[in-house]
Amino acid sequence: TMESLIEAGKISGVLDITTTEWADELVGGVLTAGPTRLEAAARAGVPAVVVPGCLDMVNFWAPETVPEKFKGRKFYQHNPNITLMRTNIEENRRLGQILAEKLSASKGPVKVFLPLKGVSMIDAPGGAFWWPEADEALYDALRANLRKGIDVVAMDCNINDTQFAESCAAALLQSMQASGR
């Protein structure tokens, strides 16, 4: 929906904090938004602040719907109808490359914010999906593949911390003002 609203010219700035659909697209989850996710704002030159939010998880329905090939992976039962699977290091590396490719095509201002204490509520110190090495693989690949000129802001916060949200919002408002939107 967001992509189509951007394409229709209805969006002046994008604060894209939850990019989880890419984990589903890459790994085979049930909530993918398709391979063009993150492209509309890039093409339209809409100012954007993007966070690799919830890329620690792949979404499935009830536990019995999880494909057999994922047996042995780490799961979290969000509720009786939603089962989350933790992305691994290689998947995170690839997700970082994909996000970097999509964002590097941006015609407008874009900034990336990285929450160093986890990309979701359950990917926080002590949380069920806390795996700093997997997050670092994501961040390293993102940094290594972004084109020059795209700012990356790393913050010693979890994605759900107030300070992180306020910093992302302030950066977007600044980008929008600077671009005249």
C-alpha positions in Angstrom: 0.0 0.0 0.0 2.8 2.4 0.9 4.6 1.8 -2.4 1.4 2.6 -4.4 0.7 5.7 -2.4 4.2 6.9 -3.1 3.8 6.2 -6.8 0.5 8.1 -6.7 2.3 11.2 -5.4 0.4 11.1 -2.1 3.5 10.8 0.2 6.0 13.6 0.9 8.4 11.7 3.1 8.9 8.1 4.2 9.9 6.9 7.6 10.3 3.2 6.8 11.1 1.6 10.1 9.8 -2.0 9.5 11.2 -3.6 6.4 10.4 -7.1 7.6 8.7 -8.0 4.3 12.2 -8.4 2.8 13.0 -11.3 5.2 9.8 -13.0 4.1 10.6 -12.3 0.4 14.1 -13.7 0.7 13.5 -16.7 3.0 10.0 -17.7 2.0 7.7 -16.3 4.7 4.0 -15.5 4.3 4.1 -11.7 4.5 6.2 -10.6 1.6 5.5 -7.3 -0.2 7.2 -8.5 -3.3 10.6 -7.8 -4.9 9.9 -4.1 -5.6 9.6 -3.2 -1.9 11.6 0.0 -1.2 11.7 1.0 -4.9 8.9 3.6 -5.1 10.4 6.3 -2.8 13.8 5.7 -4.5 12.3 6.3 -8.0 10.2 9.2 -7.0 13.0 11.0 -5.1 10.9 11.1 -1.9 13.0 11.8 1.2 13.4 8.7 3.2 14.7 7.4 6.5 15.0 3.7 6.4 15.6 1.2 9.3 16.2 -2.5 8.8 13.4 -3.2 11.3 12.3 -6.7 12.1 14.7 -8.3 9.6 15.4 -10.7 12.4 12.2 -12.5 11.7 10.4 -14.5 9.0 6.6 -14.7 9.4 4.6 -17.9 9.2 1.1 -18.8 10.3 0.5 -21.4 13.0 3.4 -23.7 13.8 2.2 -26.6 11.6 2.4 -24.3 8.6 6.2 -23.8 8.9 7.9 -25.7 6.0 9.8 -28.8 7.0 13.0 -27.4 5.6 13.2 -25.0 8.5 13.2 -27.7 11.1 15.8 -27.0 13.8 15.7 -23.2 13.4 14.9 -20.8 16.2 11.2 -19.9 16.5 9.1 -17.6 18.5 5.3 -18.1 18.9 3.9 -14.6 18.7 0.3 -15.9 19.1 -1.5 -19.1 18.1 -1.7 -18.0 14.4 1.7 -16.2 14.0 5.0 -18.1 14.2 8.3 -16.1 13.8 11.6 -17.7 12.7 14.9 -16.0 13.4 16.9 -15.1 10.3 20.4 -16.5 10.3 23.8 -14.8 9.6 23.9 -15.5 5.9 20.3 -14.4 5.4 21.1 -11.2 7.2 24.1 -10.6 5.1 22.0 -11.0 2.0 19.3 -8.7 3.4 21.9 -6.0 4.0 22.9 -6.3 0.3 19.3 -6.1 -0.9 18.5 -3.1 1.2 21.7 -1.4 0.1 20.9 -2.0 -3.6 17.4 -0.7 -3.2 18.4 2.4 -1.3 21.4 3.1 -3.5 19.0 3.7 -6.4 17.4 6.7 -4.5 17.1 9.9 -6.4 16.2 11.8 -3.3 17.8 12.1 0.1 17.9 8.9 2.1 19.4 8.1 5.5 19.7 4.7 7.2 19.4 4.3 11.0 20.8 1.2 12.7 19.6 0.2 16.2 22.6 -1.5 17.7 20.6 -3.1 20.5 18.2 -4.9 18.2 16.0 -4.6 15.2 12.8 -5.8 17.0 11.4 -6.1 20.5 12.5 -9.7 20.7 15.9 -8.9 19.2 17.0 -7.0 22.3 19.5 -8.0 25.0 18.0 -11.0 26.8 15.2 -11.4 24.1 14.3 -14.6 22.3 15.9 -13.4 19.0 18.9 -11.5 20.5 21.8 -12.4 18.2 24.3 -9.5 17.8 26.4 -11.4 15.3 23.4 -11.8 12.9 22.5 -8.1 13.3 26.2 -7.1 12.6 26.2 -9.2 9.4 23.2 -7.2 8.3 24.8 -3.9 9.2 28.1 -4.7 7.7 26.6 -5.8 4.4 24.4 -2.7 4.3 27.3 -0.4 5.0 29.6 -2.1 2.5 27.1 -2.0 -0.4 25.5 1.4 0.0 26.6 4.0 -2.5 28.6 6.9 -1.2 26.6 9.9 0.0 24.0 7.9 1.9 24.3 8.6 5.6 24.3 5.7 8.1 23.5 6.6 11.7 24.2 3.9 14.2 22.6 4.3 17.6 23.1 2.4 20.8 19.4 1.8 21.2 16.8 -0.9 20.4 14.5 0.0 17.5 11.6 0.5 20.0 13.5 3.0 22.2 12.0 6.5 22.3 15.3 8.1 21.6 15.7 6.0 18.4 12.2 6.9 17.1 12.6 10.6 17.9 16.0 10.6 16.1 14.5 8.9 13.0 11.6 11.3 12.9 13.8 14.4 13.3 16.1 13.2 10.5 13.1 12.7 8.2 11.6 16.2 9.0 15.0 17.7 8.4 15.4 15.9 5.0 11.9 16.9 4.0 12.5 20.6 4.9 15.8 20.7 3.1 14.2 19.2 -0.1 11.2 21.6 0.0 8.6 18.9 0.7 
